[in-house]
């Protein structure tokens, strides 16, 4: 019979996993509103304004619309894969968060119990995250194929080629960070950047900024956002891989995409911007989680900003950037990082 | 006890999906079941206390190789007739081979010859095995490691050469 502390640990893990899942499920609501508002401001218009004050209730209206919409399965679609594909896109997006830390231990005031702000400290954490986030692609490829439509199939094919090309660059960027921290564990990576802003990987000159540059471009391509959203290029492919999807199945794809954006923002903060470390010493009791969330919010904003600022690349340009610029650059940078670690 | 339950769960899922890979008619479905099979194998690696191998299995096999595989299968144009004939007359030799393997493995298991000595690592050391793997790869196994990398390089160059020669013919014609 296990003792009480094991049972408490067990219950805590379930509670924490549940809490993270609930937050992730709820997150697209404010994010869609923000995305539309930011789009409005960048394009000098108001954005959603009718439903609730400043359009604040617009996401709920959208949600009701998606729930009420007819759920269409095309007559000639592959029924099994068509239904499974949105889940294949969504589940890995959630599973990634099993390894993501949000902070070190905190003591709950009053209870005197130490709570860790992460689900698990895997010693292969970053590798697990890369592997899991790569699995989301199957939702897109199989969904595109199962729809039995030319646009969807082309979207799925583009997506798989794009993923393979940019996954290499992203993995190299992560290898660079692993070389700097000497560990695959995300907690150790953040700990290695402790202290002030000068210890952050982004300021490990000259290779840090290059790694960040490769990482952010590669991951923008992997999460299918402008300027790399070729798999759902509405100019040439209708809506790409999700052309045939409607209702909640479509919502699952969107959910996965928003969570992927949050994941990439979180990873950028953990890998390059010191995680929950404060940028400089402030003699105030600011909790570390504040810095973490502030930095993550900045990156989410950055992705939305880019989306409404840049045009889309052509497909051959996309391949050229991946194979002829990012890949050689990462190879040179691995060498430079290794030499710097050896001699400095 | 719990571990055994999980092992049987993953093992049964792996075997069932592996059988489905060769028995379903549609090549895309086959690829899908192969992905499922690889996922179960990754889970079994975790039960064997090698999280690094599990993550690499997910990353390389499921995340990269199967994506390329699917890419190729999706653009293949396979006729309906080939769907119908699934085993291409290999049923009898395949069954014989499986039966032979089963007998050999059975004899080995029953006679107790299938055992490997545990390494000098206890459980917590095994869970942090990334460093151990790295060290043994670059010291005791450096020669096979380099041979494999040269082999992969040759395959890479071969693929490029094949594509280039095909392009040349098109231009001439």
Interface residues (C-beta under 8 A of the other chain):
Chain A: X78 X80 X81 X122 X123 X124 X127 X128 X130 X131 X132 X134 X135 X137 X138 X141 X142 X145 X153 X156 X157 X160 X161 X163 X164 X167 X184
Chain B: X26 X28 X29 X32 X35 X51 X52 X54 X55 X56 X58 X59 X62 X63 X64 X67 X68 X70 X71 X74 X75 X127 X128 X130
